[in-house]
Every structure is written in structure tokens, then in C-alpha cells.
Amino acid sequence: MGKTETTKGHNPDETRRRLVEAGLDLFGRGGLDAVSTRQLAHAAGVNLNAIQYHFGGKEEVYLAVASHIVEFDDIFRDGGYH
């Protein structure tokens, strides 16, 4: 088992990435209040408890999505996205 894998074989970085990607889609369509943690977990293909474990809650996933958007925008504006 690699250093980045949990005992169940899940990569924590991959789980976080999947939750952010699912949040980008779901929050983008309906906003924070329209998305349940159950919907978010299902869309990411992860256990419901993964949200709490990796982020602390739905709001923190939302903030991670916002941060992802800002980072992408910065890269795009700096010409680093090809």
C-alpha cells in the first residue's frame, strides 16, 4: 500500500478531488443551499462520511470549490493554461 492510500485502498487526494469536482457541478447548478451532503457524496461516488472526514462539512467543500475556481482563473489569466 502506498503512502497516499488509506487502509481501504482509497487515495485521500483523489477523494478530495472527486468531491470538489462534484461540488463544482452541483453548486454551480443550484448553489450551496440546494445541494445536500447525500447528493454531493453520491455525485462524487464516495461515502457520505467522506465529506466530514476530508472537509469538515458541506460548507468547507463549497469553499474548496470556490478556491479551485479562483486558482483556475489565476492560471488562465496568467497564460499558464494551454
PDB file of N, CA, C and O in Angstrom:
ATOM      1  N   MET A   1       0.843  -1.168   0.000  1.00  0.00           N
ATOM      2  CA  MET A   1       0.000   0.000   0.000  1.00  0.00           C
ATOM      3  C   MET A   1       0.896   1.242   0.000  1.00  0.00           C
ATOM      4  O   MET A   1       1.848   1.311   0.778  1.00  0.00           O
ATOM      5  N   GLY A   2       0.604   2.230  -0.866  1.00  0.00           N
ATOM      6  CA  GLY A   2       1.401   3.440  -0.960  1.00  0.00           C
ATOM      7  C   GLY A   2       1.125   4.407   0.170  1.00  0.00           C
ATOM      8  O   GLY A   2       0.149   4.263   0.906  1.00  0.00           O
ATOM      9  N   LYS A   3       1.994   5.391   0.301  1.00  0.00           N
ATOM     10  CA  LYS A   3       1.852   6.364   1.382  1.00  0.00           C
ATOM     11  C   LYS A   3       0.571   7.184   1.274  1.00  0.00           C
ATOM     12  O   LYS A   3       0.035   7.620   2.293  1.00  0.00           O
ATOM     13  N   THR A   4       0.069   7.402   0.055  1.00  0.00           N
ATOM     14  CA  THR A   4      -1.108   8.248  -0.116  1.00  0.00           C
ATOM     15  C   THR A   4      -2.408   7.467  -0.076  1.00  0.00           C
ATOM     16  O   THR A   4      -3.474   8.042  -0.294  1.00  0.00           O
ATOM     17  N   GLU A   5      -2.349   6.173   0.195  1.00  0.00           N
ATOM     18  CA  GLU A   5      -3.560   5.369   0.245  1.00  0.00           C
ATOM     19  C   GLU A   5      -3.950   5.068   1.686  1.00  0.00           C
ATOM     20  O   GLU A   5      -3.096   4.916   2.560  1.00  0.00           O
ATOM     21  N   THR A   6      -5.232   4.987   1.909  1.00  0.00           N
ATOM     22  CA  THR A   6      -5.725   4.599   3.221  1.00  0.00           C
ATOM     23  C   THR A   6      -5.728   3.082   3.301  1.00  0.00           C
ATOM     24  O   THR A   6      -5.384   2.403   2.333  1.00  0.00           O
ATOM     25  N   THR A   7      -6.108   2.558   4.434  1.00  0.00           N
ATOM     26  CA  THR A   7      -6.130   1.106   4.607  1.00  0.00           C
ATOM     27  C   THR A   7      -7.139   0.441   3.682  1.00  0.00           C
ATOM     28  O   THR A   7      -6.997  -0.745   3.382  1.00  0.00           O
ATOM     29  N   LYS A   8      -8.147   1.160   3.226  1.00  0.00           N
ATOM     30  CA  LYS A   8      -9.130   0.590   2.310  1.00  0.00           C
ATOM     31  C   LYS A   8      -8.700   0.752   0.857  1.00  0.00           C
ATOM     32  O   LYS A   8      -9.426   0.347  -0.050  1.00  0.00           O
ATOM     33  N   GLY A   9      -7.534   1.337   0.627  1.00  0.00           N
ATOM     34  CA  GLY A   9      -7.042   1.490  -0.730  1.00  0.00           C
ATOM     35  C   GLY A   9      -7.498   2.767  -1.422  1.00  0.00           C
ATOM     36  O   GLY A   9      -7.270   2.932  -2.620  1.00  0.00           O
ATOM     37  N   HIS A  10      -8.130   3.662  -0.696  1.00  0.00           N
ATOM     38  CA  HIS A  10      -8.585   4.915  -1.285  1.00  0.00           C
ATOM     39  C   HIS A  10      -7.511   5.989  -1.135  1.00  0.00           C
ATOM     40  O   HIS A  10      -6.882   6.114  -0.084  1.00  0.00           O
ATOM     41  N   ASN A  11      -7.316   6.740  -2.175  1.00  0.00           N
ATOM     42  CA  ASN A  11      -6.361   7.835  -2.161  1.00  0.00           C
ATOM     43  C   ASN A  11      -7.077   9.077  -1.643  1.00  0.00           C
ATOM     44  O   ASN A  11      -8.032   9.532  -2.273  1.00  0.00           O
ATOM     45  N   PRO A  12      -6.647   9.640  -0.515  1.00  0.00           N
ATOM     46  CA  PRO A  12      -7.335  10.804   0.054  1.00  0.00           C
ATOM     47  C   PRO A  12      -7.355  12.003  -0.885  1.00  0.00           C
ATOM     48  O   PRO A  12      -8.342  12.738  -0.928  1.00  0.00           O
ATOM     49  N   ASP A  13      -6.274  12.209  -1.640  1.00  0.00           N
ATOM     50  CA  ASP A  13      -6.248  13.323  -2.594  1.00  0.00           C
ATOM     51  C   ASP A  13      -7.279  13.120  -3.694  1.00  0.00           C
ATOM     52  O   ASP A  13      -7.920  14.073  -4.136  1.00  0.00           O
ATOM     53  N   GLU A  14      -7.435  11.888  -4.130  1.00  0.00           N
ATOM     54  CA  GLU A  14      -8.419  11.561  -5.155  1.00  0.00           C
ATOM     55  C   GLU A  14      -9.838  11.772  -4.622  1.00  0.00           C
ATOM     56  O   GLU A  14     -10.699  12.281  -5.339  1.00  0.00           O
ATOM     57  N   THR A  15     -10.078  11.390  -3.394  1.00  0.00           N
ATOM     58  CA  THR A  15     -11.393  11.591  -2.786  1.00  0.00           C
ATOM     59  C   THR A  15     -11.716  13.073  -2.696  1.00  0.00           C
ATOM     60  O   THR A  15     -12.822  13.491  -3.040  1.00  0.00           O
ATOM     61  N   ARG A  16     -10.766  13.866  -2.241  1.00  0.00           N
ATOM     62  CA  ARG A  16     -10.967  15.325  -2.163  1.00  0.00           C
ATOM     63  C   ARG A  16     -11.229  15.906  -3.548  1.00  0.00           C
ATOM     64  O   ARG A  16     -12.111  16.748  -3.720  1.00  0.00           O
ATOM     65  N   ARG A  17     -10.456  15.449  -4.536  1.00  0.00           N
ATOM     66  CA  ARG A  17     -10.620  15.954  -5.904  1.00  0.00           C
ATOM     67  C   ARG A  17     -12.016  15.620  -6.430  1.00  0.00           C
ATOM     68  O   ARG A  17     -12.669  16.462  -7.045  1.00  0.00           O
ATOM     69  N   ARG A  18     -12.467  14.400  -6.188  1.00  0.00           N
ATOM     70  CA  ARG A  18     -13.791  13.990  -6.651  1.00  0.00           C
ATOM     71  C   ARG A  18     -14.896  14.801  -5.989  1.00  0.00           C
ATOM     72  O   ARG A  18     -15.884  15.159  -6.632  1.00  0.00           O
ATOM     73  N   LEU A  19     -14.727  15.086  -4.713  1.00  0.00           N
ATOM     74  CA  LEU A  19     -15.730  15.906  -4.016  1.00  0.00           C
ATOM     75  C   LEU A  19     -15.744  17.341  -4.552  1.00  0.00           C
ATOM     76  O   LEU A  19     -16.810  17.933  -4.717  1.00  0.00           O
ATOM     77  N   VAL A  20     -14.576  17.888  -4.820  1.00  0.00           N
ATOM     78  CA  VAL A  20     -14.517  19.251  -5.374  1.00  0.00           C
ATOM     79  C   VAL A  20     -15.138  19.280  -6.769  1.00  0.00           C
ATOM     80  O   VAL A  20     -15.896  20.197  -7.086  1.00  0.00           O
ATOM     81  N   GLU A  21     -14.833  18.304  -7.593  1.00  0.00           N
ATOM     82  CA  GLU A  21     -15.412  18.262  -8.937  1.00  0.00           C
ATOM     83  C   GLU A  21     -16.925  18.112  -8.893  1.00  0.00           C
ATOM     84  O   GLU A  21     -17.640  18.775  -9.644  1.00  0.00           O
ATOM     85  N   ALA A  22     -17.416  17.243  -8.016  1.00  0.00           N
ATOM     86  CA  ALA A  22     -18.858  17.077  -7.874  1.00  0.00           C
ATOM     87  C   ALA A  22     -19.481  18.373  -7.356  1.00  0.00           C
ATOM     88  O   ALA A  22     -20.550  18.780  -7.812  1.00  0.00           O
ATOM     89  N   GLY A  23     -18.806  19.019  -6.397  1.00  0.00           N
ATOM     90  CA  GLY A  23     -19.303  20.280  -5.871  1.00  0.00           C
ATOM     91  C   GLY A  23     -19.331  21.367  -6.924  1.00  0.00           C
ATOM     92  O   GLY A  23     -20.258  22.177  -6.954  1.00  0.00           O
ATOM     93  N   LEU A  24     -18.340  21.397  -7.779  1.00  0.00           N
ATOM     94  CA  LEU A  24     -18.297  22.381  -8.855  1.00  0.00           C
ATOM     95  C   LEU A  24     -19.543  22.267  -9.723  1.00  0.00           C
ATOM     96  O   LEU A  24     -20.162  23.272 -10.075  1.00  0.00           O
ATOM     97  N   ASP A  25     -19.898  21.052 -10.060  1.00  0.00           N
ATOM     98  CA  ASP A  25     -21.090  20.823 -10.872  1.00  0.00           C
ATOM     99  C   ASP A  25     -22.374  21.138 -10.106  1.00  0.00           C
ATOM    100  O   ASP A  25     -23.205  21.918 -10.570  1.00  0.00           O
ATOM    101  N   LEU A  26     -22.529  20.529  -8.936  1.00  0.00           N
ATOM    102  CA  LEU A  26     -23.784  20.670  -8.193  1.00  0.00           C
ATOM    103  C   LEU A  26     -23.999  22.080  -7.650  1.00  0.00           C
ATOM    104  O   LEU A  26     -25.089  22.637  -7.787  1.00  0.00           O
ATOM    105  N   PHE A  27     -22.979  22.657  -7.040  1.00  0.00           N
ATOM    106  CA  PHE A  27     -23.122  24.010  -6.502  1.00  0.00           C
ATOM    107  C   PHE A  27     -23.301  25.020  -7.634  1.00  0.00           C
ATOM    108  O   PHE A  27     -24.006  26.018  -7.490  1.00  0.00           O
ATOM    109  N   GLY A  28     -22.651  24.741  -8.760  1.00  0.00           N
ATOM    110  CA  GLY A  28     -22.782  25.628  -9.913  1.00  0.00           C
ATOM    111  C   GLY A  28     -24.196  25.656 -10.466  1.00  0.00           C
ATOM    112  O   GLY A  28     -24.648  26.678 -10.982  1.00  0.00           O
ATOM    113  N   ARG A  29     -24.887  24.544 -10.358  1.00  0.00           N
ATOM    114  CA  ARG A  29     -26.266  24.473 -10.863  1.00  0.00           C
ATOM    115  C   ARG A  29     -27.292  24.955  -9.854  1.00  0.00           C
ATOM    116  O   ARG A  29     -28.305  25.540 -10.238  1.00  0.00           O
ATOM    117  N   GLY A  30     -27.049  24.719  -8.561  1.00  0.00           N
ATOM    118  CA  GLY A  30     -28.104  25.008  -7.602  1.00  0.00           C
ATOM    119  C   GLY A  30     -27.714  25.862  -6.418  1.00  0.00           C
ATOM    120  O   GLY A  30     -28.583  26.306  -5.667  1.00  0.00           O
ATOM    121  N   GLY A  31     -26.420  26.105  -6.231  1.00  0.00           N
ATOM    122  CA  GLY A  31     -25.992  26.868  -5.070  1.00  0.00           C
ATOM    123  C   GLY A  31     -25.842  25.982  -3.842  1.00  0.00           C
ATOM    124  O   GLY A  31     -26.246  24.820  -3.837  1.00  0.00           O
ATOM    125  N   LEU A  32     -25.264  26.547  -2.824  1.00  0.00           N
ATOM    126  CA  LEU A  32     -24.969  25.808  -1.598  1.00  0.00           C
ATOM    127  C   LEU A  32     -26.208  25.200  -0.951  1.00  0.00           C
ATOM    128  O   LEU A  32     -26.210  24.021  -0.600  1.00  0.00           O
ATOM    129  N   ASP A  33     -27.247  25.990  -0.796  1.00  0.00           N
ATOM    130  CA  ASP A  33     -28.429  25.526  -0.072  1.00  0.00           C
ATOM    131  C   ASP A  33     -29.244  24.473  -0.808  1.00  0.00           C
ATOM    132  O   ASP A  33     -30.015  23.742  -0.186  1.00  0.00           O
ATOM    133  N   ALA A  34     -29.082  24.387  -2.127  1.00  0.00           N
ATOM    134  CA  ALA A  34     -29.873  23.438  -2.908  1.00  0.00           C
ATOM    135  C   ALA A  34     -29.248  22.051  -2.964  1.00  0.00           C
ATOM    136  O   ALA A  34     -29.868  21.117  -3.472  1.00  0.00           O
ATOM    137  N   VAL A  35     -28.030  21.902  -2.448  1.00  0.00           N
ATOM    138  CA  VAL A  35     -27.306  20.635  -2.539  1.00  0.00           C
ATOM    139  C   VAL A  35     -27.206  20.005  -1.157  1.00  0.00           C
ATOM    140  O   VAL A  35     -26.776  20.650  -0.201  1.00  0.00           O
ATOM    141  N   SER A  36     -27.602  18.752  -1.057  1.00  0.00           N
ATOM    142  CA  SER A  36     -27.465  18.027   0.208  1.00  0.00           C
ATOM    143  C   SER A  36     -26.119  17.315   0.245  1.00  0.00           C
ATOM    144  O   SER A  36     -25.498  17.087  -0.793  1.00  0.00           O
ATOM    145  N   THR A  37     -25.683  16.971   1.431  1.00  0.00           N
ATOM    146  CA  THR A  37     -24.442  16.219   1.544  1.00  0.00           C
ATOM    147  C   THR A  37     -24.589  14.843   0.893  1.00  0.00           C
ATOM    148  O   THR A  37     -23.631  14.306   0.337  1.00  0.00           O
ATOM    149  N   ARG A  38     -25.771  14.291   0.967  1.00  0.00           N
ATOM    150  CA  ARG A  38     -26.037  12.985   0.341  1.00  0.00           C
ATOM    151  C   ARG A  38     -25.892  13.092  -1.177  1.00  0.00           C
ATOM    152  O   ARG A  38     -25.297  12.213  -1.801  1.00  0.00           O
ATOM    153  N   GLN A  39     -26.426  14.151  -1.775  1.00  0.00           N
ATOM    154  CA  GLN A  39     -26.288  14.365  -3.222  1.00  0.00           C
ATOM    155  C   GLN A  39     -24.819  14.544  -3.603  1.00  0.00           C
ATOM    156  O   GLN A  39     -24.355  13.995  -4.602  1.00  0.00           O
ATOM    157  N   LEU A  40     -24.113  15.302  -2.812  1.00  0.00           N
ATOM    158  CA  LEU A  40     -22.707  15.570  -3.069  1.00  0.00           C
ATOM    159  C   LEU A  40     -21.885  14.287  -3.017  1.00  0.00           C
ATOM    160  O   LEU A  40     -21.077  14.026  -3.908  1.00  0.00           O
ATOM    161  N   ALA A  41     -22.093  13.493  -1.980  1.00  0.00           N
ATOM    162  CA  ALA A  41     -21.367  12.230  -1.844  1.00  0.00           C
ATOM    163  C   ALA A  41     -21.701  11.279  -2.993  1.00  0.00           C
ATOM    164  O   ALA A  41     -20.815  10.628  -3.546  1.00  0.00           O
ATOM    165  N   HIS A  42     -22.967  11.204  -3.341  1.00  0.00           N
ATOM    166  CA  HIS A  42     -23.388  10.317  -4.431  1.00  0.00           C
ATOM    167  C   HIS A  42     -22.744  10.740  -5.751  1.00  0.00           C
ATOM    168  O   HIS A  42     -22.229   9.896  -6.486  1.00  0.00           O
ATOM    169  N   ALA A  43     -22.767  12.026  -6.055  1.00  0.00           N
ATOM    170  CA  ALA A  43     -22.184  12.527  -7.304  1.00  0.00           C
ATOM    171  C   ALA A  43     -20.677  12.277  -7.367  1.00  0.00           C
ATOM    172  O   ALA A  43     -20.124  12.046  -8.442  1.00  0.00           O
ATOM    173  N   ALA A  44     -20.022  12.326  -6.212  1.00  0.00           N
ATOM    174  CA  ALA A  44     -18.571  12.096  -6.154  1.00  0.00           C
ATOM    175  C   ALA A  44     -18.231  10.610  -6.098  1.00  0.00           C
ATOM    176  O   ALA A  44     -17.080  10.220  -6.293  1.00  0.00           O
ATOM    177  N   GLY A  45     -19.239   9.789  -5.832  1.00  0.00           N
ATOM    178  CA  GLY A  45     -19.000   8.349  -5.727  1.00  0.00           C
ATOM    179  C   GLY A  45     -18.242   7.971  -4.469  1.00  0.00           C
ATOM    180  O   GLY A  45     -17.428   7.047  -4.470  1.00  0.00           O
ATOM    181  N   VAL A  46     -18.523   8.708  -3.382  1.00  0.00           N
ATOM    182  CA  VAL A  46     -17.840   8.444  -2.116  1.00  0.00           C
ATOM    183  C   VAL A  46     -18.863   8.216  -1.009  1.00  0.00           C
ATOM    184  O   VAL A  46     -20.048   8.505  -1.176  1.00  0.00           O
ATOM    185  N   ASN A  47     -18.399   7.702   0.106  1.00  0.00           N
ATOM    186  CA  ASN A  47     -19.226   7.508   1.289  1.00  0.00           C
ATOM    187  C   ASN A  47     -19.618   8.871   1.859  1.00  0.00           C
ATOM    188  O   ASN A  47     -18.833   9.818   1.815  1.00  0.00           O
ATOM    189  N   LEU A  48     -20.809   8.961   2.381  1.00  0.00           N
ATOM    190  CA  LEU A  48     -21.298  10.205   2.971  1.00  0.00           C
ATOM    191  C   LEU A  48     -20.343  10.750   4.030  1.00  0.00           C
ATOM    192  O   LEU A  48     -20.167  11.963   4.138  1.00  0.00           O
ATOM    193  N   ASN A  49     -19.731   9.870   4.806  1.00  0.00           N
ATOM    194  CA  ASN A  49     -18.810  10.301   5.859  1.00  0.00           C
ATOM    195  C   ASN A  49     -17.531  10.926   5.326  1.00  0.00           C
ATOM    196  O   ASN A  49     -16.818  11.605   6.065  1.00  0.00           O
ATOM    197  N   ALA A  50     -17.232  10.705   4.052  1.00  0.00           N
ATOM    198  CA  ALA A  50     -16.013  11.270   3.453  1.00  0.00           C
ATOM    199  C   ALA A  50     -16.038  12.794   3.452  1.00  0.00           C
ATOM    200  O   ALA A  50     -14.990  13.432   3.551  1.00  0.00           O
ATOM    201  N   ILE A  51     -17.213  13.375   3.342  1.00  0.00           N
ATOM    202  CA  ILE A  51     -17.318  14.836   3.353  1.00  0.00           C
ATOM    203  C   ILE A  51     -16.853  15.378   4.697  1.00  0.00           C
ATOM    204  O   ILE A  51     -16.042  16.302   4.753  1.00  0.00           O
ATOM    205  N   GLN A  52     -17.360  14.812   5.764  1.00  0.00           N
ATOM    206  CA  GLN A  52     -16.965  15.235   7.106  1.00  0.00           C
ATOM    207  C   GLN A  52     -15.486  14.958   7.349  1.00  0.00           C
ATOM    208  O   GLN A  52     -14.777  15.801   7.899  1.00  0.00           O
ATOM    209  N   TYR A  53     -15.028  13.797   6.948  1.00  0.00           N
ATOM    210  CA  TYR A  53     -13.650  13.390   7.199  1.00  0.00           C
ATOM    211  C   TYR A  53     -12.650  14.282   6.464  1.00  0.00           C
ATOM    212  O   TYR A  53     -11.663  14.727   7.050  1.00  0.00           O
ATOM    213  N   HIS A  54     -12.905  14.540   5.188  1.00  0.00           N
ATOM    214  CA  HIS A  54     -11.938  15.269   4.368  1.00  0.00           C
ATOM    215  C   HIS A  54     -12.095  16.783   4.417  1.00  0.00           C
ATOM    216  O   HIS A  54     -11.128  17.510   4.190  1.00  0.00           O
ATOM    217  N   PHE A  55     -13.301  17.268   4.710  1.00  0.00           N
ATOM    218  CA  PHE A  55     -13.541  18.712   4.659  1.00  0.00           C
ATOM    219  C   PHE A  55     -14.142  19.294   5.938  1.00  0.00           C
ATOM    220  O   PHE A  55     -13.962  20.481   6.210  1.00  0.00           O
ATOM    221  N   GLY A  56     -14.827  18.513   6.703  1.00  0.00           N
ATOM    222  CA  GLY A  56     -15.479  19.021   7.898  1.00  0.00           C
ATOM    223  C   GLY A  56     -16.953  19.309   7.700  1.00  0.00           C
ATOM    224  O   GLY A  56     -17.697  19.424   8.673  1.00  0.00           O
ATOM    225  N   GLY A  57     -17.390  19.427   6.445  1.00  0.00           N
ATOM    226  CA  GLY A  57     -18.792  19.675   6.152  1.00  0.00           C
ATOM    227  C   GLY A  57     -18.989  20.206   4.748  1.00  0.00           C
ATOM    228  O   GLY A  57     -18.028  20.479   4.029  1.00  0.00           O
ATOM    229  N   LYS A  58     -20.243  20.347   4.371  1.00  0.00           N
ATOM    230  CA  LYS A  58     -20.606  20.790   3.027  1.00  0.00           C
ATOM    231  C   LYS A  58     -20.083  22.194   2.738  1.00  0.00           C
ATOM    232  O   LYS A  58     -19.634  22.476   1.627  1.00  0.00           O
ATOM    233  N   GLU A  59     -20.139  23.063   3.723  1.00  0.00           N
ATOM    234  CA  GLU A  59     -19.693  24.437   3.530  1.00  0.00           C
ATOM    235  C   GLU A  59     -18.211  24.508   3.186  1.00  0.00           C
ATOM    236  O   GLU A  59     -17.790  25.341   2.383  1.00  0.00           O
ATOM    237  N   GLU A  60     -17.423  23.628   3.801  1.00  0.00           N
ATOM    238  CA  GLU A  60     -15.989  23.598   3.509  1.00  0.00           C
ATOM    239  C   GLU A  60     -15.712  23.056   2.105  1.00  0.00           C
ATOM    240  O   GLU A  60     -14.751  23.471   1.458  1.00  0.00           O
ATOM    241  N   VAL A  61     -16.549  22.136   1.638  1.00  0.00           N
ATOM    242  CA  VAL A  61     -16.423  21.684   0.248  1.00  0.00           C
ATOM    243  C   VAL A  61     -16.723  22.858  -0.677  1.00  0.00           C
ATOM    244  O   VAL A  61     -16.030  23.067  -1.672  1.00  0.00           O
ATOM    245  N   TYR A  62     -17.746  23.611  -0.345  1.00  0.00           N
ATOM    246  CA  TYR A  62     -18.117  24.797  -1.131  1.00  0.00           C
ATOM    247  C   TYR A  62     -16.948  25.781  -1.200  1.00  0.00           C
ATOM    248  O   TYR A  62     -16.655  26.322  -2.266  1.00  0.00           O
ATOM    249  N   LEU A  63     -16.284  26.011  -0.073  1.00  0.00           N
ATOM    250  CA  LEU A  63     -15.127  26.909  -0.059  1.00  0.00           C
ATOM    251  C   LEU A  63     -13.971  26.345  -0.886  1.00  0.00           C
ATOM    252  O   LEU A  63     -13.259  27.099  -1.549  1.00  0.00           O
ATOM    253  N   ALA A  64     -13.784  25.035  -0.852  1.00  0.00           N
ATOM    254  CA  ALA A  64     -12.740  24.404  -1.664  1.00  0.00           C
ATOM    255  C   ALA A  64     -13.056  24.556  -3.150  1.00  0.00           C
ATOM    256  O   ALA A  64     -12.150  24.744  -3.963  1.00  0.00           O
ATOM    257  N   VAL A  65     -14.332  24.475  -3.503  1.00  0.00           N
ATOM    258  CA  VAL A  65     -14.749  24.684  -4.892  1.00  0.00           C
ATOM    259  C   VAL A  65     -14.451  26.126  -5.297  1.00  0.00           C
ATOM    260  O   VAL A  65     -13.917  26.368  -6.379  1.00  0.00           O
ATOM    261  N   ALA A  66     -14.793  27.077  -4.440  1.00  0.00           N
ATOM    262  CA  ALA A  66     -14.518  28.487  -4.734  1.00  0.00           C
ATOM    263  C   ALA A  66     -13.022  28.716  -4.911  1.00  0.00           C
ATOM    264  O   ALA A  66     -12.608  29.436  -5.819  1.00  0.00           O
ATOM    265  N   SER A  67     -12.218  28.116  -4.058  1.00  0.00           N
ATOM    266  CA  SER A  67     -10.765  28.237  -4.151  1.00  0.00           C
ATOM    267  C   SER A  67     -10.264  27.642  -5.460  1.00  0.00           C
ATOM    268  O   SER A  67      -9.382  28.207  -6.107  1.00  0.00           O
ATOM    269  N   HIS A  68     -10.822  26.511  -5.847  1.00  0.00           N
ATOM    270  CA  HIS A  68     -10.455  25.862  -7.110  1.00  0.00           C
ATOM    271  C   HIS A  68     -10.752  26.792  -8.290  1.00  0.00           C
ATOM    272  O   HIS A  68      -9.943  26.902  -9.212  1.00  0.00           O
ATOM    273  N   ILE A  69     -11.891  27.451  -8.262  1.00  0.00           N
ATOM    274  CA  ILE A  69     -12.267  28.373  -9.336  1.00  0.00           C
ATOM    275  C   ILE A  69     -11.288  29.539  -9.403  1.00  0.00           C
ATOM    276  O   ILE A  69     -10.858  29.929 -10.489  1.00  0.00           O
ATOM    277  N   VAL A  70     -10.938  30.092  -8.257  1.00  0.00           N
ATOM    278  CA  VAL A  70     -10.000  31.217  -8.214  1.00  0.00           C
ATOM    279  C   VAL A  70      -8.630  30.787  -8.738  1.00  0.00           C
ATOM    280  O   VAL A  70      -8.009  31.515  -9.512  1.00  0.00           O
ATOM    281  N   GLU A  71      -8.160  29.624  -8.327  1.00  0.00           N
ATOM    282  CA  GLU A  71      -6.867  29.125  -8.798  1.00  0.00           C
ATOM    283  C   GLU A  71      -6.882  28.917 -10.308  1.00  0.00           C
ATOM    284  O   GLU A  71      -5.928  29.284 -10.994  1.00  0.00           O
ATOM    285  N   PHE A  72      -7.946  28.338 -10.823  1.00  0.00           N
ATOM    286  CA  PHE A  72      -8.066  28.109 -12.261  1.00  0.00           C
ATOM    287  C   PHE A  72      -8.077  29.448 -12.995  1.00  0.00           C
ATOM    288  O   PHE A  72      -7.423  29.598 -14.027  1.00  0.00           O
ATOM    289  N   ASP A  73      -8.813  30.412 -12.468  1.00  0.00           N
ATOM    290  CA  ASP A  73      -8.894  31.730 -13.082  1.00  0.00           C
ATOM    291  C   ASP A  73      -7.523  32.399 -13.104  1.00  0.00           C
ATOM    292  O   ASP A  73      -7.147  33.008 -14.106  1.00  0.00           O
ATOM    293  N   ASP A  74      -6.778  32.291 -12.014  1.00  0.00           N
ATOM    294  CA  ASP A  74      -5.431  32.862 -11.958  1.00  0.00           C
ATOM    295  C   ASP A  74      -4.516  32.235 -12.995  1.00  0.00           C
ATOM    296  O   ASP A  74      -3.761  32.940 -13.664  1.00  0.00           O
ATOM    297  N   ILE A  75      -4.574  30.927 -13.135  1.00  0.00           N
ATOM    298  CA  ILE A  75      -3.746  30.231 -14.121  1.00  0.00           C
ATOM    299  C   ILE A  75      -4.134  30.670 -15.529  1.00  0.00           C
ATOM    300  O   ILE A  75      -3.274  30.927 -16.371  1.00  0.00           O
ATOM    301  N   PHE A  76      -5.432  30.752 -15.769  1.00  0.00           N
ATOM    302  CA  PHE A  76      -5.921  31.136 -17.092  1.00  0.00           C
ATOM    303  C   PHE A  76      -5.497  32.562 -17.429  1.00  0.00           C
ATOM    304  O   PHE A  76      -5.047  32.823 -18.545  1.00  0.00           O
ATOM    305  N   ARG A  77      -5.634  33.478 -16.490  1.00  0.00           N
ATOM    306  CA  ARG A  77      -5.272  34.879 -16.723  1.00  0.00           C
ATOM    307  C   ARG A  77      -3.775  35.058 -16.914  1.00  0.00           C
ATOM    308  O   ARG A  77      -3.345  35.935 -17.663  1.00  0.00           O
ATOM    309  N   ASP A  78      -2.980  34.238 -16.243  1.00  0.00           N
ATOM    310  CA  ASP A  78      -1.523  34.335 -16.367  1.00  0.00           C
ATOM    311  C   ASP A  78      -1.000  33.655 -17.620  1.00  0.00           C
ATOM    312  O   ASP A  78       0.205  33.659 -17.869  1.00  0.00           O
ATOM    313  N   GLY A  79      -1.888  33.072 -18.410  1.00  0.00           N
ATOM    314  CA  GLY A  79      -1.472  32.418 -19.633  1.00  0.00           C
ATOM    315  C   GLY A  79      -0.894  31.045 -19.423  1.00  0.00           C
ATOM    316  O   GLY A  79      -0.307  30.478 -20.344  1.00  0.00           O
ATOM    317  N   GLY A  80      -1.043  30.489 -18.225  1.00  0.00           N
ATOM    318  CA  GLY A  80      -0.475  29.188 -17.923  1.00  0.00           C
ATOM    319  C   GLY A  80      -1.333  28.026 -18.352  1.00  0.00           C
ATOM    320  O   GLY A  80      -0.893  26.880 -18.272  1.00  0.00           O
ATOM    321  N   TYR A  81      -2.529  28.280 -18.800  1.00  0.00           N
ATOM    322  CA  TYR A  81      -3.426  27.209 -19.230  1.00  0.00           C
ATOM    323  C   TYR A  81      -3.350  27.101 -20.748  1.00  0.00           C
ATOM    324  O   TYR A  81      -3.619  28.069 -21.460  1.00  0.00           O
ATOM    325  N   HIS A  82      -2.992  25.947 -21.228  1.00  0.00           N
ATOM    326  CA  HIS A  82      -2.881  25.735 -22.683  1.00  0.00           C
ATOM    327  C   HIS A  82      -3.765  24.603 -23.094  1.00  0.00           C
ATOM    328  O   HIS A  82      -3.820  24.260 -24.275  1.00  0.00           O
TER     329      HIS A  82
END
